[in-house]
């Protein structure tokens, strides 16, 4: 397991697409090290008698019945729109 000194925080920040100050790098490096140490503790737990699962309890069918329902009234749908025209939401042009 990697120790906090082995963590290349600049590489991790680049992967996450975030810019960090030197202070943030120091804080996040320490926090990431704490997480890795905790994972190391968890790996010491004997789970050989535990069945692999995707959920903590059985799930058979989580889908609701697909029944048609009335839609949202136009006035309600446009209530918080920043701009509207002809019963539609106006958005900035993204393709020229």
N, CA, C and O of each residue as an XYZ file, in Angstrom:
384
protein
N       0.852     -1.183      0.000
C       0.000      0.000      0.000
C       0.891      1.237      0.000
O       1.928      1.267      0.663
N       0.480      2.248     -0.745
C       1.288      3.461     -0.855
C       1.205      4.278      0.430
O       0.156      4.363      1.068
N       2.324      4.866      0.787
C       2.333      5.759      1.939
C       2.095      7.182      1.441
O       2.258      7.451      0.250
N       1.712      8.095      2.331
C       1.454      9.472      1.893
C       2.631     10.099      1.154
O       2.428     10.942      0.280
N       3.852      9.703      1.491
C       5.009     10.281      0.809
C       5.162      9.735     -0.608
O       5.823     10.349     -1.446
N       4.542      8.565     -0.880
C       4.610      7.974     -2.221
C       3.561      8.540     -3.172
O       3.611      8.273     -4.372
N       2.620      9.310     -2.658
C       1.510      9.811     -3.472
C       1.970     11.010     -4.292
O       2.484     11.987     -3.746
N       1.782     10.930     -5.593
C       2.067     12.061     -6.477
C       0.785     12.877     -6.590
O      -0.040     12.646     -7.474
N       0.633     13.835     -5.676
C      -0.614     14.609     -5.592
C      -0.840     15.440     -6.849
O      -1.988     15.714     -7.201
N       0.223     15.844     -7.531
C       0.058     16.590     -8.784
C      -0.577     15.692     -9.846
O      -1.424     16.141    -10.617
N      -0.165     14.425     -9.883
C      -0.732     13.474    -10.840
C      -2.203     13.223    -10.532
O      -3.040     13.200    -11.434
N      -2.512     13.035     -9.249
C      -3.903     12.797     -8.840
C      -4.767     14.013     -9.169
O      -5.883     13.863     -9.665
N      -4.261     15.208     -8.898
C      -5.009     16.429     -9.208
C      -5.234     16.565    -10.708
O      -6.304     16.994    -11.138
N      -4.238     16.204    -11.502
C      -4.380     16.250    -12.959
C      -5.462     15.277    -13.426
O      -6.276     15.617    -14.285
N      -5.471     14.068    -12.860
C      -6.507     13.092    -13.205
C      -7.897     13.620    -12.863
O      -8.859     13.384    -13.594
N      -7.994     14.337    -11.741
C      -9.279     14.878    -11.292
C      -9.612     16.198    -11.989
O     -10.692     16.756    -11.794
N      -8.683     16.687    -12.795
C      -8.868     17.953    -13.526
C      -9.120     19.131    -12.577
O      -9.997     19.962    -12.814
N      -8.320     19.182    -11.488
C      -8.432     20.297    -10.548
C      -7.064     20.929    -10.332
O      -6.036     20.254    -10.370
N      -7.073     22.214    -10.109
C      -5.846     22.941     -9.801
C      -5.780     23.127     -8.291
O      -6.752     23.556     -7.670
N      -4.635     22.807     -7.704
C      -4.485     22.905     -6.259
C      -3.366     23.871     -5.900
O      -2.333     23.926     -6.566
N      -3.592     24.631     -4.833
C      -2.528     25.476     -4.294
C      -1.581     24.567     -3.505
O      -1.892     23.402     -3.255
N      -0.430     25.107     -3.118
C       0.521     24.317     -2.335
C      -0.092     23.881     -1.006
O       0.140     22.758     -0.557
N      -0.868     24.752     -0.378
C      -1.529     24.423      0.884
C      -2.531     23.298      0.684
O      -2.587     22.364      1.484
N      -3.323     23.381     -0.380
C      -4.307     22.333     -0.676
C      -3.616     21.008     -0.976
O      -4.093     19.950     -0.564
N      -2.488     21.061     -1.694
C      -1.742     19.840     -1.993
C      -1.292     19.155     -0.706
O      -1.382     17.934     -0.577
N      -0.813     19.946      0.234
C      -0.358     19.389      1.507
C      -1.525     18.760      2.269
O      -1.403     17.655      2.796
N      -2.657     19.467      2.325
C      -3.836     18.969      3.039
C      -4.370     17.705      2.378
O      -4.601     16.702      3.053
N      -4.570     17.747      1.050
C      -5.152     16.616      0.343
C      -4.220     15.413      0.329
O      -4.683     14.272      0.366
N      -2.930     15.649      0.278
C      -1.976     14.549      0.329
C      -2.084     13.829      1.671
O      -2.072     12.599      1.731
N      -2.188     14.608      2.739
C      -2.330     14.031      4.079
C      -3.665     13.269      4.188
O      -3.709     12.166      4.733
N      -4.752     13.866      3.666
C      -6.060     13.208      3.727
C      -6.085     11.925      2.896
O      -6.648     10.919      3.327
N      -5.485     11.956      1.721
C      -5.429     10.761      0.882
C      -4.609      9.668      1.570
O      -4.944      8.486      1.486
N      -3.550     10.065      2.241
C      -2.757      9.109      3.015
C      -3.580      8.481      4.129
O      -3.464      7.283      4.391
N      -4.423      9.296      4.795
C      -5.305      8.769      5.840
C      -6.278      7.739      5.264
O      -6.522      6.701      5.878
N      -6.829      8.027      4.088
C      -7.755      7.101      3.431
C      -7.037      5.794      3.107
O      -7.571      4.712      3.351
N      -5.840      5.892      2.564
C      -5.086      4.685      2.211
C      -4.741      3.856      3.450
O      -4.777      2.626      3.407
N      -4.407      4.530      4.550
C      -4.127      3.797      5.794
C      -5.388      3.092      6.297
O      -5.309      1.977      6.814
N      -6.549      3.734      6.150
C      -7.806      3.117      6.570
C      -8.117      1.891      5.704
O      -8.562      0.862      6.213
N      -7.881      2.007      4.405
C      -8.095      0.867      3.504
C      -7.167     -0.277      3.904
O      -7.550     -1.445      3.857
N      -5.956      0.068      4.294
C      -5.008     -0.959      4.746
C      -5.548     -1.680      5.979
O      -5.399     -2.896      6.104
N      -6.179     -0.927      6.897
C      -6.797     -1.540      8.073
C      -7.913     -2.489      7.652
O      -8.029     -3.592      8.186
N      -8.731     -2.063      6.697
C      -9.851     -2.890      6.242
C      -9.369     -4.176      5.596
O     -10.029     -5.210      5.702
N      -8.228     -4.123      4.929
C      -7.728     -5.328      4.269
C      -7.292     -6.381      5.279
O      -7.123     -7.544      4.915
N      -7.107     -6.002      6.531
C      -6.718     -6.949      7.568
C      -7.909     -7.734      8.112
O      -7.720     -8.711      8.836
N      -9.123     -7.324      7.777
C     -10.329     -7.994      8.280
C     -10.547     -9.296      7.522
O     -10.439     -9.339      6.296
N     -10.849    -10.346      8.255
C     -11.107    -11.655      7.643
C     -12.533    -11.672      7.095
O     -13.499    -11.648      7.857
N     -12.654    -11.715      5.779
C     -13.961    -11.758      5.125
C     -14.138    -13.053      4.341
O     -14.975    -13.130      3.442
N     -13.355    -14.061      4.679
C     -13.418    -15.316      3.934
C     -14.772    -16.008      4.070
O     -15.160    -16.778      3.192
N     -15.485    -15.746      5.146
C     -16.791    -16.363      5.370
C     -17.952    -15.504      4.850
O     -19.113    -15.882      5.005
N     -17.654    -14.372      4.243
C     -18.687    -13.455      3.747
C     -18.879    -13.679      2.249
O     -17.920    -13.643      1.478
N     -20.133    -13.910      1.845
C     -20.446    -14.085      0.424
C     -20.310    -12.753     -0.307
O     -20.735    -11.724      0.218
N     -19.728    -12.749     -1.505
C     -19.673    -11.515     -2.287
C     -21.089    -11.073     -2.664
O     -21.905    -11.892     -3.088
N     -21.375     -9.795     -2.511
C     -22.701     -9.271     -2.836
C     -22.583     -7.918     -3.509
O     -21.573     -7.226     -3.378
N     -23.621     -7.556     -4.223
C     -23.688     -6.234     -4.826
C     -24.514     -5.294     -3.959
O     -24.360     -4.075     -4.028
N     -25.402     -5.876     -3.134
C     -26.268     -5.088     -2.256
C     -26.263     -5.704     -0.867
O     -25.976     -6.890     -0.706
N     -26.579     -4.903      0.127
C     -26.611     -5.388      1.502
C     -27.801     -6.298      1.752
O     -27.772     -7.112      2.676
N     -28.851     -6.174      0.943
C     -30.035     -7.020      1.077
C     -30.534     -7.372     -0.317
O     -30.239     -6.655     -1.273
N     -31.277     -8.451     -0.450
C     -31.724     -8.877     -1.780
C     -32.674     -7.871     -2.433
O     -33.575     -7.339     -1.785
N     -32.463     -7.625     -3.696
C     -33.333     -6.743     -4.467
C     -33.837     -7.542     -5.663
O     -33.047     -8.052     -6.457
N     -35.162     -7.647     -5.785
C     -35.677     -8.442     -6.893
C     -36.045     -7.570     -8.092
O     -35.587     -7.833     -9.204
N     -36.844     -6.561     -7.890
C     -37.233     -5.689     -8.991
C     -37.484     -4.297     -8.432
O     -38.433     -4.084     -7.678
N     -36.648     -3.371     -8.796
C     -36.759     -2.025     -8.249
C     -37.494     -1.075     -9.186
O     -37.632      0.110     -8.881
N     -37.968     -1.582    -10.322
C     -38.617     -0.720    -11.294
C     -40.099     -0.544    -10.975
O     -40.789     -1.505    -10.635
N     -40.571      0.672    -11.088
C     -41.992      0.950    -10.926
C     -42.708      0.609    -12.225
O     -42.094      0.581    -13.292
N     -43.980      0.356    -12.133
C     -44.780      0.073    -13.313
C     -44.784      1.306    -14.216
O     -44.944      2.428    -13.735
N     -44.613      1.104    -15.502
C     -44.571      2.201    -16.466
C     -45.992      2.517    -16.928
O     -46.513      1.913    -17.866
N     -46.598      3.476    -16.242
C     -47.963      3.856    -16.594
C     -47.984      5.309    -17.031
O     -47.340      6.150    -16.405
N     -48.717      5.619    -18.100
C     -48.794      7.009    -18.565
C     -49.431      7.906    -17.509
O     -50.391      7.524    -16.840
N     -48.883      9.090    -17.379
C     -49.412     10.078    -16.446
C     -49.424     11.428    -17.143
O     -48.662     11.646    -18.085
N     -50.276     12.333    -16.690
C     -50.293     13.657    -17.320
C     -48.952     14.365    -17.116
O     -48.317     14.226    -16.071
N     -48.538     15.114    -18.118
C     -47.278     15.841    -18.044
C     -47.397     17.106    -17.222
O     -48.477     17.454    -16.747
N     -46.297     17.778    -17.062
C     -46.242     19.037    -16.330
C     -46.881     20.132    -17.178
O     -46.581     20.228    -18.367
N     -47.752     20.959    -16.605
C     -48.319     22.057    -17.383
C     -47.214     23.005    -17.875
O     -46.207     23.187    -17.191
N     -47.396     23.593    -19.031
C     -46.388     24.471    -19.633
C     -46.001     25.586    -18.672
O     -44.816     25.882    -18.518
N     -46.979     26.206    -18.026
C     -46.694     27.318    -17.105
C     -45.766     26.867    -15.970
O     -44.847     27.591    -15.588
N     -46.011     25.679    -15.441
C     -45.173     25.168    -14.353
C     -43.773     24.835    -14.852
O     -42.790     25.080    -14.154
N     -43.679     24.276    -16.059
C     -42.380     23.916    -16.619
C     -41.529     25.146    -16.896
O     -40.306     25.100    -16.765
N     -42.169     26.242    -17.279
C     -41.434     27.463    -17.627
C     -41.268     28.424    -16.453
O     -40.627     29.466    -16.590
N     -41.838     28.084    -15.312
C     -41.858     29.002    -14.167
C     -40.467     29.505    -13.791
O     -40.315     30.693    -13.508
N     -39.460     28.659    -13.777
C     -38.112     29.062    -13.352
C     -37.138     29.224    -14.512
O     -35.934     29.370    -14.297
N     -37.647     29.200    -15.735
C     -36.761     29.354    -16.894
C     -36.212     30.778    -16.931
O     -36.974     31.732    -16.780
N     -34.910     30.936    -17.130
C     -34.336     32.282    -17.174
C     -34.812     33.069    -18.389
O     -34.906     34.296    -18.334
N     -35.112     32.376    -19.488
C     -35.625     33.041    -20.694
C     -36.570     32.069    -21.392
O     -36.331     30.861    -21.424
N     -37.647     32.617    -21.951
C     -38.612     31.773    -22.651
C     -39.212     32.513    -23.832
O     -39.295     33.741    -23.848
N     -39.631     31.727    -24.829
C     -40.249     32.298    -26.023
C     -41.153     31.231    -26.635
O     -40.734     30.082    -26.772
N     -42.353     31.576    -26.998
C     -43.301     30.654    -27.640
C     -43.448     29.344    -26.864
O     -43.376     28.262    -27.447
N     -43.653     29.443    -25.558
C     -43.825     28.279    -24.683
C     -42.625     27.330    -24.712
O     -42.785     26.119    -24.558
N     -41.421     27.882    -24.909
C     -40.201     27.078    -24.881
C     -39.139     27.805    -24.065
O     -39.175     29.027    -23.923
N     -38.196     27.041    -23.533
C     -37.070     27.605    -22.798
C     -36.022     28.028    -23.823
O     -35.661     27.249    -24.706
N     -35.538     29.252    -23.706
C     -34.500     29.765    -24.599
C     -33.147     29.468    -23.954
O     -32.908     29.815    -22.797
N     -32.271     28.822    -24.718
C     -30.931     28.498    -24.237
C     -29.892     29.136    -25.156
O     -30.195     29.448    -26.307
N     -28.661     29.334    -24.655
C     -27.615     29.912    -25.494
C     -27.274     28.970    -26.644
O     -27.382     27.751    -26.511
N     -26.863     29.541    -27.768
C     -26.442     28.758    -28.917
C     -25.121     28.076    -28.585
O     -24.188     28.732    -28.123
N     -25.030     26.766    -28.816
C     -23.789     26.040    -28.544
C     -23.125     25.539    -29.809
O     -21.960     25.142    -29.775
N     -23.841     25.549    -30.928
C     -23.299     25.124    -32.209
C     -23.537     26.260    -33.207
O     -24.650     26.771    -33.334
N     -22.499     26.634    -33.890
C     -22.657     27.722    -34.875
C     -22.680     27.182    -36.274
O     -22.805     27.947    -37.230
